[in-house]
Amino acid sequence: MSKEENLTLKYSKFKSKQTYPAMLTKTQMNDDRENWGRKPGEYSFTNTNKDEAVLSYNNKLQNNLDLIISTFYQKTELDLDQKLFMMYPSTKFYMAQASIFEDKKYGIKPKLKYSYGNDSSLVFGIDYIKNTLLRDVDTTTATPPFGIAKTSTTINDLEKETISGFIHNTYKYNSLEFIQGLRYEKANYDIKRDSVDGGIKGKKDEDNIALELALNNIYSDTGNRYIKYERGFTSPAPALLTNKANNEYYINNLKSETYDTFEIGIKDFVYNSYIRATGFYTVTRDEITTDMTGGMPPKTIDNYNLDKTKRIGLELSAEQWFDKLTLSQSYSYIKTKIEGSRKNGVDYSGNEIANVPENRFKLGAKYAFNNNFNLGLETIYTGASYLNNENVGGKQNKHIVTNLVGNYMFSNGLKIYGGLNNLFNENYYNDIDYSLSTNSYTYDPASKRSYYIGFNYTF
């Protein structure tokens, strides 16, 4: 390999095992917030195994022409096991499920970068990505203690293949940068589901175009201000093309979401602070939304599009450095609004988007004892947000959480890290479900004080 070429390989692995309590009723919450919520003999847990590899190749073909090729492979395996005791309508029985999820994604992204003028460049390339999702579920039901067990198998086989082409130009003139970008993507879906009660099959194609226009003014050695317009899209992941109701899956008519964003911002040093400020206004059409109820795995899954949504917001952040001490602050404000209905005709006009807090504030401090060891403390305030797009049942509680993290870096590339989350045992919830039919709530309490430790190694 010549001095004009370089090859980089990155690999990461992640493993975990998690147990899941049941969603708690209000009575259970008041009695014991740490209630397991399950009957004796019931359980629900998940084993997760993730592998990811990225191989990148760069070659300077000429003084002003670079070739960059990136390939990647990702694989996520989830093993879910659960056992529940149930009554229907007056007969007691148990249901045990063993589920295997296998999500694979691989692709290649070649591109050419042509440099011209005074630090100007033109980049064009092609991306190819294939994503497959396989779900194998074995369900066993029986009436204890001596009922005959019945086992059924359901297999979901979902596939998404995308190919896209793009061009991106950055033209510099004195202190100005003119940025233009264009991307076209075609996505093909193949959906298959086989079970004892029959199967479902479907194919789907999506074509999308993205556009970017921006003007950046580098007005000093430390500051720049910009204005940007972006028209983008998000095509659905293959798993989102099926819904679940009454423990049965069916194909939905989910579409890609598209959005138009207008953004203005500035970055600069002011006294001893590095300041960033951004204002934005976004209009989204066919926004992809997911509602799930019933815990893990969920009993119902509803993936749908909202006709039109709007967001207007402000993001502010700052950092200060005092020798070994670094302080940071950030604040975000987002006001949301739904216009129009969702695709089944339910009118959400005038409502706010669920699970989007209007205010969020973060304070942080990090102290570097030396080049190898540092400790950080951050306090995060998250405002209340509506539980659902119907805006019924109230808002999820606002909360303040403080986390502590430490890092130690060895000279041989080994890094050890650890921390304490929710240092002061704040009571809040990961999720709150509200039932309109019964006017009742179920709760998934967030963890109180917890700790973690890990390491990574860089070759």
C-alpha positions in Angstrom: 0.0 0.0 0.0 1.4 3.4 -1.0 1.8 6.5 1.2 -1.3 7.9 -0.6 -3.5 5.1 0.7 -4.8 4.1 4.1 -7.0 1.3 5.4 -9.0 1.5 8.7 -10.8 -1.3 10.4 -13.1 -0.7 13.4 -15.0 -3.4 15.4 -17.3 -3.2 18.4 -19.2 -5.7 20.5 -22.0 -5.3 23.0 -23.7 -7.8 25.3 -26.3 -7.4 27.9 -29.0 -9.3 29.9 -32.1 -7.4 31.1 -35.1 -8.4 33.2 -38.4 -6.6 32.8 -40.9 -5.9 35.5 -44.6 -5.5 34.6 -46.2 -2.1 34.1 -47.6 -1.1 37.5 -51.1 0.1 38.4 -51.6 3.3 40.5 -52.4 1.1 43.5 -49.1 -0.9 43.1 -47.2 2.4 42.6 -48.6 3.8 45.9 -47.9 0.5 47.7 -44.4 -0.1 46.5 -42.7 1.8 43.7 -40.1 -1.0 43.3 -42.9 -3.6 43.0 -41.9 -6.4 40.6 -45.5 -6.4 39.3 -45.5 -10.1 38.4 -47.0 -13.2 39.9 -44.8 -16.0 41.4 -43.4 -18.0 38.6 -43.7 -15.3 36.0 -40.6 -13.8 34.2 -39.6 -11.7 31.3 -36.0 -11.1 30.2 -33.9 -10.3 27.1 -30.4 -11.2 26.1 -28.8 -8.7 23.6 -25.8 -9.4 21.5 -24.5 -6.7 19.0 -21.6 -6.8 16.6 -20.5 -4.0 14.3 -17.5 -3.7 11.9 -16.5 -0.8 9.6 -13.8 -1.0 7.0 -12.7 2.3 5.3 -10.3 2.8 2.4 -8.9 6.1 1.3 -6.8 6.8 -1.7 -5.5 10.1 -3.1 -5.7 9.4 -6.8 -4.5 12.9 -7.7 -3.6 16.1 -5.8 -7.2 17.2 -6.1 -9.0 13.9 -6.3 -9.7 11.5 -3.4 -11.4 8.1 -3.4 -13.2 7.1 -0.2 -14.8 3.7 0.2 -16.6 2.6 3.4 -18.2 -0.8 4.0 -20.0 -1.9 7.2 -21.7 -4.8 8.8 -24.0 -4.7 11.8 -25.8 -7.6 13.5 -28.1 -7.5 16.5 -29.6 -10.6 18.2 -32.3 -10.4 20.8 -33.4 -13.4 22.7 -36.7 -12.7 24.6 -38.2 -15.2 27.1 -41.4 -14.6 29.1 -44.0 -16.6 31.0 -47.3 -15.2 32.1 -50.3 -16.5 34.0 -53.6 -15.3 32.5 -57.4 -15.6 32.9 -59.7 -15.9 29.9 -62.6 -15.5 30.6 -62.6 -17.5 33.8 -60.1 -20.2 33.0 -56.5 -19.9 34.4 -53.7 -20.7 31.9 -50.1 -19.8 31.3 -48.4 -18.5 28.2 -44.7 -18.9 27.6 -42.9 -17.3 24.6 -39.4 -17.7 23.4 -38.6 -15.1 20.7 -35.5 -14.6 18.6 -34.9 -11.3 16.8 -32.0 -11.1 14.3 -31.4 -7.7 12.7 -28.7 -7.5 10.0 -27.5 -4.5 8.1 -24.6 -4.3 5.6 -23.6 -1.9 2.8 -21.0 -0.1 0.9 -20.5 3.7 0.4 -18.0 4.7 -2.3 -17.5 8.4 -3.0 -15.1 10.8 -4.9 -14.0 14.1 -3.6 -12.8 16.7 -6.1 -11.0 19.8 -4.6 -10.9 23.0 -6.5 -10.4 26.7 -6.0 -9.7 28.0 -2.5 -10.7 25.2 -0.2 -13.8 24.3 -2.3 -14.8 20.8 -3.0 -17.3 18.6 -4.9 -18.3 15.2 -3.5 -20.5 12.6 -5.2 -21.1 9.0 -4.5 -23.5 6.0 -4.2 -24.7 4.2 -1.1 -26.0 0.6 -1.1 -27.6 -0.8 2.1 -29.4 -4.0 2.8 -31.3 -4.5 6.0 -33.0 -7.9 7.0 -35.0 -8.6 10.1 -36.0 -12.1 11.2 -38.3 -12.9 14.1 -39.0 -16.4 15.2 -41.5 -16.8 18.0 -42.5 -20.1 19.8 -45.6 -19.7 21.9 -46.7 -22.3 24.4 -50.1 -22.3 26.2 -51.4 -24.8 28.8 -53.9 -25.0 31.7 -52.0 -25.8 34.9 -51.3 -28.1 36.5 -52.0 -31.0 34.0 -53.3 -29.3 30.9 -51.9 -30.3 27.5 -49.4 -27.8 26.3 -49.9 -26.4 22.8 -47.0 -24.8 20.9 -47.2 -22.6 17.8 -44.5 -20.9 15.8 -44.6 -17.6 14.0 -41.9 -16.3 11.7 -41.5 -12.7 10.4 -39.1 -12.2 7.6 -38.7 -8.5 6.6 -36.2 -7.0 4.2 -35.3 -3.5 3.1 -32.9 -2.7 0.2 -31.9 0.9 -0.5 -29.7 2.4 -3.2 -29.1 6.2 -3.3 -26.9 8.7 -5.2 -25.8 12.1 -3.9 -23.8 15.1 -4.8 -22.6 17.8 -2.4 -20.8 21.0 -3.3 -19.0 23.5 -1.0 -17.8 26.7 -2.7 -15.7 29.1 -0.7 -15.3 32.8 -1.6 -13.4 34.9 0.8 -15.3 34.6 4.1 -18.4 33.0 2.6 -19.2 29.3 2.0 -22.0 28.3 -0.3 -23.3 24.8 0.3 -25.6 22.7 -2.0 -26.5 19.1 -1.7 -28.9 16.6 -3.4 -29.7 13.0 -2.7 -32.0 10.5 -4.3 -33.0 7.2 -2.6 -35.0 4.2 -3.7 -36.1 1.7 -1.1 -37.5 -1.7 -1.8 -39.3 -3.7 0.9 -40.2 -7.4 1.1 -42.5 -8.6 3.9 -43.3 -12.2 4.9 -45.0 -13.7 7.9 -45.9 -17.3 8.5 -47.9 -18.7 11.4 -50.5 -21.4 12.2 -53.3 -19.1 11.4 -52.0 -18.2 8.0 -49.5 -15.8 6.6 -49.1 -12.4 5.2 -46.9 -11.2 2.3 -46.3 -7.8 0.8 -43.9 -5.7 -1.3 -43.4 -1.9 -1.1 -41.3 0.7 -3.0 -40.4 4.2 -1.8 -38.7 7.0 -3.7 -37.4 10.0 -1.9 -35.3 13.2 -2.7 -33.4 15.3 -0.2 -32.1 18.8 -0.8 -29.7 21.1 1.2 -28.9 24.8 0.7 -26.8 26.8 3.1 -24.8 30.0 3.4 -22.0 30.2 6.0 -20.1 33.4 6.9 -16.8 32.8 8.7 -16.5 36.4 10.0 -13.5 35.9 12.4 -10.9 33.4 13.5 -13.3 32.0 16.1 -16.8 32.8 14.9 -19.2 31.9 12.1 -22.9 32.4 11.4 -25.1 30.5 9.0 -28.5 30.1 7.5 -29.7 26.8 6.1 -32.6 25.2 4.3 -33.0 21.4 4.3 -35.6 19.2 2.7 -35.1 15.7 4.1 -36.8 12.3 4.5 -36.9 9.2 6.7 -37.9 6.0 5.0 -39.4 3.4 7.4 -37.2 0.6 8.9 -38.6 -2.8 7.8 -39.9 -3.7 11.3 -42.2 -0.6 11.2 -44.2 -1.9 8.3 -46.2 -4.4 10.5 -48.5 -3.6 13.3 -49.8 -5.8 16.1 -53.3 -6.0 17.6 -54.9 -8.8 19.6 -51.5 -10.6 19.5 -51.7 -10.7 15.7 -49.5 -8.9 13.2 -50.7 -7.2 10.0 -49.2 -5.1 7.2 -49.8 -1.4 7.6 -49.7 1.4 4.9 -46.8 3.4 6.5 -45.2 6.0 4.2 -41.9 7.8 4.4 -41.9 11.0 6.3 -40.6 14.2 4.7 -39.6 17.5 6.4 -38.6 21.0 5.5 -36.3 22.8 8.0 -35.2 26.4 8.1 -32.3 27.0 10.5 -30.2 29.9 11.5 -27.2 29.8 13.9 -24.0 31.4 15.3 -20.9 30.1 17.0 -18.2 32.2 18.7 -16.1 32.9 21.7 -17.6 35.5 24.1 -15.2 36.4 26.9 -14.2 33.0 28.3 -17.2 31.1 26.8 -17.6 29.3 23.6 -21.3 30.0 22.6 -23.5 28.2 20.2 -27.1 29.4 19.4 -29.5 27.9 16.9 -33.1 28.6 15.9 -35.1 26.4 13.7 -38.6 25.9 12.2 -39.6 22.4 10.8 -42.6 21.3 9.0 -43.0 17.5 8.7 -45.4 15.6 6.5 -46.4 12.0 7.2 -44.3 11.9 10.4 -43.7 8.3 11.5 -45.1 7.6 15.0 -45.2 4.4 17.1 -47.5 3.7 20.0 -46.9 0.6 22.1 -48.7 -0.8 25.1 -48.4 -3.8 27.3 -44.8 -3.9 28.4 -42.0 -6.0 26.8 -42.8 -7.6 24.4 -45.7 -5.2 23.7 -49.3 -6.5 23.3 -50.1 -3.8 20.7 -47.9 -2.0 18.2 -49.3 0.8 16.2 -47.0 2.4 13.6 -48.7 5.2 11.7 -48.2 8.6 9.9 -49.4 12.0 11.1 -50.6 14.2 8.2 -48.6 17.3 9.2 -46.6 18.5 12.3 -44.7 21.7 13.1 -41.8 22.4 15.4 -40.2 25.7 16.3 -37.3 25.8 18.7 -34.2 27.3 20.1 -31.0 25.6 21.2 -28.3 27.4 23.3 -25.1 25.9 24.7 -21.9 27.2 26.2 -18.5 25.9 27.5 -15.9 27.5 29.8 -12.4 26.3 30.6 -10.5 27.0 33.8 -7.3 25.1 33.7 -8.3 21.5 34.6 -12.0 22.4 35.1 -14.5 22.5 32.2 -18.0 23.8 32.8 -20.9 23.4 30.3 -24.5 24.6 30.0 -27.2 23.9 27.4 -30.9 24.8 27.0 -33.4 23.7 24.4 -36.9 24.9 23.8 -39.3 23.1 21.4 -42.9 24.0 20.7 -44.8 21.4 18.7 -48.2 21.3 17.0 -50.1 18.6 15.0 -52.1 19.8 12.0 -54.5 17.4 10.3 -55.3 13.8 11.2 -53.6 10.5 11.3 -54.2 8.1 8.5 -57.2 6.3 10.1 -59.1 9.6 10.2 -58.6 10.5 13.9 -58.3 14.3 14.1 -55.4 15.4 16.1 -55.4 19.0 14.9 -54.1 21.5 17.4 -52.6 18.9 19.7 -48.9 18.7 20.8 -46.7 15.9 19.7 -46.4 13.2 22.4 -43.2 12.6 24.4 -41.5 15.9 23.3 -40.7 18.0 26.4 -41.0 21.8 25.8 -38.0 22.6 28.0 -34.7 20.8 28.7 -31.7 22.2 30.6 -28.4 20.6 31.4 -25.5 21.7 33.6 -22.2 19.9 33.5 -18.7 20.0 35.1 -15.6 17.9 34.3 -12.4 17.9 36.2 -9.2 16.4 34.7 -6.9 15.4 37.6 -4.3 14.5 35.0 -4.0 13.4 31.4 -5.3 9.9 32.3 -8.1 10.4 34.8 -11.2 12.7 34.9 -14.5 12.9 36.7 -17.7 14.5 35.3 -21.0 15.5 36.9 -24.1 16.6 35.0 -27.6 17.6 36.1 -30.4 17.4 33.5 -33.9 18.9 33.8 -36.5 17.5 31.5 -39.9 19.2 31.2 -43.3 17.5 31.1 -44.7 16.1 27.8 -48.0 14.6 26.7 -48.4 10.9 27.0 -50.0 10.4 23.6 -50.9 12.4 20.4 -54.5 12.5 21.5 -53.3 14.7 24.4 -55.6 12.9 26.9 -54.6 11.6 30.3 -52.3 14.6 31.1 -48.5 15.0 30.8 -45.6 12.8 32.0 -43.9 14.2 35.0 -41.0 16.7 34.8 -37.8 15.6 36.6 -34.3 16.5 37.4 -31.6 13.7 37.3 -27.9 14.0 38.3 -25.3 11.6 36.9 -21.6 11.0 37.8 -19.1 9.5 35.4 -15.4 8.8 35.5 -12.8 7.8 32.9 -9.3 6.4 33.2 -7.1 6.1 30.0 -4.1 3.9 30.0 -1.2 4.6 27.7 -1.6 1.3 25.9 -5.1 2.2 24.5 -7.2 0.7 27.3 -10.0 2.9 28.7 -11.9 2.1 31.8 -15.1 4.0 32.6 -17.9 3.9 35.1 -20.5 6.0 36.8 -23.6 6.5 39.0 -26.9 7.4 37.3 -29.7 9.2 39.1 -27.4 10.0 42.0 -30.1 11.6 44.2 -32.8 8.9 43.6 -35.3 11.1 41.6 -38.7 9.5 41.1 -39.9 9.6 37.5 -41.0 7.2 34.8 -39.7 5.6 31.6 -43.2 5.3 30.4 -46.8 5.9 31.4 -49.7 4.3 29.5 -53.2 5.8 29.7 -56.3 3.8 28.8 -59.1 6.0 27.5 -61.6 3.2 27.8 -61.0 2.5 31.5 -59.6 6.0 32.5 -56.6 4.2 34.1 -52.9 4.5 34.1 -50.0 1.9 34.2 -46.5 2.9 35.0 -42.9 1.9 34.2 -40.8 3.5 37.0 -37.3 4.6 36.0 -34.4 3.2 37.9 -33.3 4.9 41.1 -29.6 5.2 41.8 -27.7 2.7 39.6 -24.1 2.1 38.7 -22.2 0.8 35.6 -18.6 0.0 34.7 -17.1 -0.9 31.3 -14.0 -0.7 29.2 -12.9 -0.3 25.6 -9.6 -0.9 23.9 -8.2 1.0 20.9 -5.6 -0.9 18.8 
